[in-house]
């Protein structure tokens, strides 16, 4: 996927993932939230917790997972820190980093706490 087609496919994948979180009772706090360090695809409120979701789309789940680099994880973490600084509990806010993998058939595999080993 390149250019406009890839961009639109990415947006569609993000829509699918956001809908999935909403179906399980989470609220979407932000889409494509931009801080000084970068952008977070989806920010979800799960009770008192904040879940930062990076969406990766490719032909296969494995291909999608390979698209997430360590450098990108670092940027997401820095940007997440900016987001939670605005929360009532600030840096004490409970957070989780999920990666939502979307394959060519539109199937979704959410890897919860994907940055746990980071």
TITOR-342865 format. One record per residue: x, y, z of N, C-alpha, C, O in turn; residue number from 1; residue in one letter. Coordinates in steps of 0.02 Angstrom, whole numbers, padded with zeros to 5 digits. Layout:
% residues N
[r [X Y Z] [X Y Z] [X Y Z] [X Y Z] NUM 'A'];
...
% end
This chain:
% residues 118
[r [00042 -00059 00000] [00000 00000 00000] [00044 00062 00000] [00092 00067 00038] 1 'X'];
[r [00027 00107 -00042] [00065 00169 -00043] [00018 00228 -00049] [-00039 00221 -00071] 2 'X'];
[r [00043 00286 -00031] [00007 00348 -00041] [-00063 00350 -00012] [-00075 00328 00045] 3 'X'];
[r [-00108 00375 -00052] [-00178 00385 -00032] [-00212 00320 -00012] [-00250 00318 00037] 4 'X'];
[r [-00199 00266 -00048] [-00230 00201 -00032] [-00208 00178 00037] [-00250 00156 00077] 5 'X'];
[r [-00145 00182 00052] [-00119 00162 00118] [-00146 00206 00174] [-00163 00181 00228] 6 'X'];
[r [-00151 00271 00160] [-00178 00317 00210] [-00250 00299 00227] [-00268 00296 00285] 7 'X'];
[r [-00290 00288 00176] [-00361 00271 00186] [-00369 00203 00220] [-00413 00194 00262] 8 'X'];
[r [-00326 00156 00202] [-00329 00090 00235] [-00312 00096 00309] [-00341 00063 00351] 9 'X'];
[r [-00263 00139 00324] [-00245 00151 00393] [-00301 00182 00433] [-00313 00163 00490] 10 'X'];
[r [-00335 00231 00403] [-00392 00262 00437] [-00448 00211 00449] [-00478 00210 00503] 11 'X'];
[r [-00462 00170 00399] [-00514 00119 00407] [-00495 00070 00462] [-00538 00049 00501] 12 'X'];
[r [-00432 00051 00466] [-00409 00006 00519] [-00418 00038 00587] [-00441 00006 00634] 13 'X'];
[r [-00401 00101 00593] [-00410 00137 00656] [-00484 00140 00676] [-00500 00131 00734] 14 'X'];
[r [-00528 00151 00627] [-00600 00152 00641] [-00623 00084 00668] [-00662 00081 00716] 15 'X'];
[r [-00599 00030 00638] [-00618 -00037 00660] [-00594 -00050 00731] [-00631 -00077 00772] 16 'X'];
[r [-00533 -00031 00745] [-00505 -00042 00811] [-00542 00000 00863] [-00558 -00026 00917] 17 'X'];
[r [-00556 00063 00849] [-00593 00106 00896] [-00661 00075 00910] [-00683 00074 00968] 18 'X'];
[r [-00695 00051 00859] [-00761 00020 00869] [-00756 -00041 00913] [-00801 -00055 00953] 19 'X'];
[r [-00703 -00078 00906] [-00694 -00139 00948] [-00686 -00120 01021] [-00716 -00152 01064] 20 'X'];
[r [-00646 -00069 01035] [-00639 -00047 01105] [-00706 -00022 01132] [-00723 -00035 01190] 21 'X'];
[r [-00744 00014 01091] [-00809 00039 01113] [-00857 -00019 01128] [-00896 -00016 01176] 22 'X'];
[r [-00854 -00072 01088] [-00898 -00130 01099] [-00884 -00164 01166] [-00929 -00194 01195] 23 'X'];
[r [-00823 -00159 01191] [-00809 -00190 01255] [-00817 -00141 01313] [-00797 -00156 01370] 24 'X'];
[r [-00846 -00083 01299] [-00864 -00037 01352] [-00814 00019 01366] [-00822 00055 01415] 25 'X'];
[r [-00764 00026 01325] [-00715 00080 01334] [-00739 00142 01297] [-00778 00138 01250] 26 'X'];
[r [-00715 00199 01319] [-00731 00263 01286] [-00669 00287 01249] [-00613 00284 01274] 27 'X'];
[r [-00680 00311 01189] [-00625 00340 01150] [-00613 00411 01174] [-00657 00454 01167] 28 'X'];
[r [-00555 00423 01202] [-00538 00489 01228] [-00510 00535 01174] [-00520 00595 01176] 29 'X'];
[r [-00475 00505 01126] [-00444 00544 01072] [-00426 00499 01015] [-00411 00439 01023] 30 'X'];
[r [-00427 00528 00955] [-00403 00494 00895] [-00348 00536 00865] [-00354 00597 00860] 31 'X'];
[r [-00293 00504 00847] [-00236 00539 00817] [-00215 00598 00859] [-00207 00654 00835] 32 'X'];
[r [-00206 00585 00924] [-00186 00638 00971] [-00113 00655 00959] [-00070 00611 00959] 33 'X'];
[r [-00101 00719 00949] [-00033 00741 00934] [-00004 00781 00991] [-00034 00829 01015] 34 'X'];
[r [00055 00760 01012] [00094 00797 01061] [00157 00821 01027] [00165 00813 00966] 35 'X'];
[r [00203 00850 01065] [00263 00877 01034] [00309 00822 01008] [00349 00833 00963] 36 'X'];
[r [00303 00761 01036] [00346 00706 01015] [00319 00662 00960] [00355 00621 00932] 37 'X'];
[r [00255 00670 00944] [00226 00627 00893] [00151 00619 00902] [00118 00660 00933] 38 'X'];
[r [00125 00565 00873] [00054 00554 00872] [00037 00485 00900] [00074 00437 00890] 39 'X'];
[r [-00019 00482 00935] [-00046 00418 00959] [-00110 00405 00921] [-00154 00448 00919] 40 'X'];
[r [-00116 00346 00891] [-00174 00331 00849] [-00240 00337 00887] [-00285 00373 00865] 41 'X'];
[r [-00246 00302 00943] [-00308 00302 00981] [-00291 00304 01055] [-00246 00269 01079] 42 'X'];
[r [-00327 00346 01092] [-00321 00348 01165] [-00389 00327 01193] [-00441 00355 01176] 43 'X'];
[r [-00387 00275 01235] [-00448 00244 01261] [-00451 00253 01337] [-00400 00248 01371] 44 'X'];
[r [-00511 00266 01362] [-00523 00266 01434] [-00555 00199 01452] [-00608 00181 01426] 45 'X'];
[r [-00521 00162 01495] [-00546 00098 01519] [-00552 00104 01595] [-00505 00089 01632] 46 'X'];
[r [-00609 00126 01617] [-00618 00142 01688] [-00574 00201 01706] [-00578 00253 01674] 47 'X'];
[r [-00532 00192 01757] [-00487 00246 01778] [-00420 00244 01740] [-00377 00286 01751] 48 'X'];
[r [-00413 00194 01697] [-00350 00185 01660] [-00353 00218 01591] [-00407 00227 01562] 49 'X'];
[r [-00294 00234 01566] [-00288 00259 01498] [-00250 00206 01458] [-00198 00182 01480] 50 'X'];
[r [-00276 00190 01400] [-00244 00142 01355] [-00223 00179 01292] [-00265 00209 01258] 51 'X'];
[r [-00159 00176 01276] [-00133 00207 01216] [-00127 00151 01164] [-00094 00101 01176] 52 'X'];
[r [-00159 00161 01107] [-00163 00108 01057] [-00129 00129 00993] [-00145 00180 00963] 53 'X'];
[r [-00081 00089 00972] [-00047 00098 00907] [-00078 00046 00860] [-00079 -00013 00875] 54 'X'];
[r [-00102 00069 00803] [-00134 00025 00753] [-00084 00013 00697] [-00056 00060 00668] 55 'X'];
[r [-00074 -00050 00681] [-00030 -00070 00626] [-00068 -00116 00579] [-00098 -00165 00601] 56 'X'];
[r [-00067 -00099 00515] [-00103 -00138 00464] [-00054 -00164 00413] [-00009 -00129 00390] 57 'X'];
[r [-00064 -00228 00395] [-00024 -00260 00343] [-00062 -00321 00318] [-00117 -00335 00342] 58 'X'];
[r [-00034 -00356 00270] [-00067 -00416 00244] [-00077 -00468 00298] [-00127 -00503 00298] 59 'X'];
[r [-00028 -00474 00343] [-00031 -00524 00397] [-00020 -00489 00464] [00006 -00434 00467] 60 'X'];
[r [-00039 -00524 00517] [-00026 -00498 00584] [00049 -00490 00595] [00072 -00441 00624] 61 'X'];
[r [00087 -00540 00573] [00160 -00537 00582] [00189 -00477 00545] [00232 -00442 00572] 62 'X'];
[r [00166 -00466 00485] [00189 -00409 00446] [00172 -00343 00480] [00212 -00296 00481] 63 'X'];
[r [00112 -00340 00509] [00092 -00279 00545] [00136 -00268 00606] [00157 -00212 00620] 64 'X'];
[r [00150 -00322 00643] [00191 -00316 00703] [00261 -00292 00687] [00291 -00255 00726] 65 'X'];
[r [00287 -00313 00630] [00354 -00293 00611] [00360 -00219 00596] [00415 -00192 00592] 66 'X'];
[r [00304 -00185 00586] [00304 -00114 00570] [00314 -00069 00631] [00319 -00008 00624] 67 'X'];
[r [00316 -00098 00690] [00325 -00058 00751] [00398 -00062 00772] [00423 -00115 00790] 68 'X'];
[r [00431 -00005 00770] [00502 -00002 00788] [00511 00021 00860] [00467 00051 00890] 69 'X'];
[r [00569 00007 00887] [00586 00031 00954] [00584 00107 00958] [00559 00136 01006] 70 'X'];
[r [00609 00139 00907] [00608 00212 00905] [00536 00239 00908] [00522 00288 00942] 71 'X'];
[r [00491 00206 00872] [00421 00227 00872] [00391 00217 00942] [00352 00259 00965] 72 'X'];
[r [00408 00161 00974] [00383 00149 01042] [00407 00204 01089] [00369 00226 01133] 73 'X'];
[r [00469 00225 01082] [00496 00279 01123] [00457 00344 01113] [00441 00379 01161] 74 'X'];
[r [00442 00359 01050] [00403 00420 01035] [00333 00415 01064] [00307 00464 01091] 75 'X'];
[r [00302 00357 01059] [00235 00347 01085] [00235 00357 01161] [00191 00389 01189] 76 'X'];
[r [00285 00329 01195] [00290 00336 01267] [00299 00409 01288] [00267 00432 01335] 77 'X'];
[r [00340 00445 01252] [00351 00516 01267] [00286 00556 01256] [00269 00600 01296] 78 'X'];
[r [00251 00541 01202] [00189 00575 01187] [00135 00558 01238] [00096 00600 01259] 79 'X'];
[r [00134 00495 01259] [00086 00473 01311] [00098 00511 01376] [00050 00529 01410] 80 'X'];
[r [00160 00523 01392] [00176 00560 01453] [00147 00630 01450] [00122 00656 01500] 81 'X'];
[r [00150 00661 01392] [00118 00727 01382] [00043 00723 01393] [00014 00766 01426] 82 'X'];
[r [00011 00671 01366] [-00061 00664 01372] [-00081 00656 01445] [-00126 00691 01469] 83 'X'];
[r [-00048 00611 01482] [-00069 00599 01550] [-00051 00656 01598] [-00080 00661 01652] 84 'X'];
[r [-00006 00699 01578] [00009 00758 01618] [-00053 00801 01626] [-00058 00840 01673] 85 'X'];
[r [-00100 00795 01579] [-00162 00835 01581] [-00218 00800 01619] [-00271 00829 01629] 86 'X'];
[r [-00206 00739 01639] [-00256 00700 01676] [-00256 00722 01749] [-00206 00746 01774] 87 'X'];
[r [-00314 00713 01784] [-00317 00734 01854] [-00264 00703 01899] [-00239 00736 01944] 88 'X'];
[r [-00246 00640 01886] [-00195 00606 01927] [-00126 00613 01897] [-00077 00587 01925] 89 'X'];
[r [-00120 00648 01842] [-00055 00660 01811] [-00017 00597 01798] [-00045 00548 01773] 90 'X'];
[r [00048 00597 01814] [00091 00540 01801] [00074 00479 01843] [00100 00425 01831] 91 'X'];
[r [00029 00487 01891] [00007 00430 01932] [-00050 00392 01898] [-00074 00342 01925] 92 'X'];
[r [-00072 00416 01841] [-00126 00383 01804] [-00103 00314 01782] [-00048 00306 01756] 93 'X'];
[r [-00146 00265 01791] [-00131 00197 01768] [-00136 00196 01692] [-00186 00217 01664] 94 'X'];
[r [-00084 00171 01659] [-00083 00169 01586] [-00064 00100 01560] [-00034 00059 01596] 95 'X'];
[r [-00082 00089 01498] [-00063 00027 01463] [-00052 00046 01390] [-00084 00091 01363] 96 'X'];
[r [-00006 00010 01358] [00008 00021 01287] [-00012 -00043 01249] [00019 -00095 01258] 97 'X'];
[r [-00062 -00037 01207] [-00084 -00092 01165] [-00063 -00081 01093] [-00056 -00024 01071] 98 'X'];
[r [-00052 -00135 01058] [-00041 -00131 00986] [-00098 -00171 00953] [-00109 -00229 00969] 99 'X'];
[r [-00133 -00139 00908] [-00188 -00172 00872] [-00162 -00189 00802] [-00148 -00145 00762] 100 'X'];
[r [-00158 -00253 00789] [-00135 -00278 00724] [-00196 -00292 00681] [-00243 -00325 00703] 101 'X'];
[r [-00196 -00267 00619] [-00252 -00277 00573] [-00224 -00308 00510] [-00178 -00282 00480] 102 'X'];
[r [-00254 -00366 00490] [-00230 -00399 00430] [-00271 -00379 00368] [-00318 -00339 00374] 103 'X'];
[r [-00253 -00406 00311] [-00285 -00387 00248] [-00359 -00403 00246] [-00397 -00371 00210] 104 'X'];
[r [-00381 -00453 00285] [-00451 -00472 00288] [-00491 -00429 00338] [-00551 -00438 00345] 105 'X'];
[r [-00457 -00384 00372] [-00490 -00341 00421] [-00495 -00371 00490] [-00528 -00343 00534] 106 'X'];
[r [-00464 -00429 00500] [-00464 -00459 00566] [-00418 -00418 00612] [-00369 -00389 00589] 107 'X'];
[r [-00435 -00417 00676] [-00398 -00377 00725] [-00371 -00423 00779] [-00406 -00465 00805] 108 'X'];
[r [-00308 -00413 00795] [-00276 -00447 00851] [-00247 -00393 00896] [-00199 -00358 00877] 109 'X'];
[r [-00276 -00385 00956] [-00251 -00334 01002] [-00202 -00366 01050] [-00218 -00414 01085] 110 'X'];
[r [-00142 -00339 01051] [-00091 -00361 01097] [-00090 -00312 01155] [-00064 -00256 01149] 111 'X'];
[r [-00120 -00333 01211] [-00124 -00289 01269] [-00056 -00284 01303] [-00017 -00332 01304] 112 'X'];
[r [-00042 -00226 01329] [00021 -00213 01365] [00081 -00232 01323] [00129 -00263 01347] 113 'X'];
[r [00078 -00215 01260] [00129 -00235 01211] [00197 -00205 01226] [00248 -00232 01204] 114 'X'];
[r [00199 -00150 01262] [00262 -00119 01278] [00288 -00143 01346] [00337 -00115 01371] 115 'X'];
[r [00256 -00193 01375] [00275 -00218 01441] [00347 -00239 01446] [00378 -00233 01499] 116 'X'];
[r [00375 -00262 01391] [00445 -00284 01390] [00491 -00227 01368] [00552 -00237 01365] 117 'X'];
[r [00464 -00169 01355] [00501 -00113 01328] [00549 -00087 01377] [00585 -00039 01362] 118 'X'];
% end
